[in-house]
């Protein structure tokens, strides 16, 4: 731990861990006044890095994406509900940007280095999201060692790129017992191949040929999954919610096979690409 700051109802600590040799991941650890023994990782999206997840609106990158965040943000809501919360910087974002993207002006802070990372990763048969998931898996191990956390009660929740990281992590690592993805659950072809100007972290060779987001949701069954979608979210692709519902149904079929259909929640709000979070605290209370 490098520093600690008393906040309104919780303590915000700044930590770094080495996730592999010479690879350092900084993150905020939010400790509640009365821990409920469960922990939730909150990966950030493409605006504001970990500063966005803790609603630091004094940061210029967070301020320019203020409409994406609620007044406090999911991490603050969770810690005030008793959860220990970890808010990391993804590779290529925040403090982990490459030299050309470093800086605190609005343009530089908003940018990330995922394009550069993808160029390097391809040469080694890797991907940006794969590197991100590796780091989050190491963060799970850190949380499981905390005395105030039950190692069997780990969750993950994020919006947009944070929802992407959450979906991939939960699909791959069954230590995640409950997951919330907001603004990131739709058909890959319409949302990412036809909208090919999205961030480089979304792209993996042959991804669409082999699986889709509904399949990743199915991999989470019978653990708990909460999907939040916006009616006006442009990232759903041209078909809108018609590109979302079929993927939800693919996932739901797997939950049904397990006899755990009640573990899959799909909440649709009337807004755009934003976190609303209605029912999320209750979802974690029930499943963690």
Helices and strands as residue ranges (DSSP letters): E 3-6, E 10-20, E 23-32, E 39-41, H 49-53, H 60-63, G 66-68, H 74-80, E 84-88, G 94-96, G 99-101, H 106-110, H 114-122, H 128-144, E 154-159, H 161-172, E 176-182, H 188-188, I 189-193, G 200-202, H 207-210, H 213-220, E 224-230, G 234-236, G 240-243, H 245-257, G 261-263, E 264-269, H 280-287
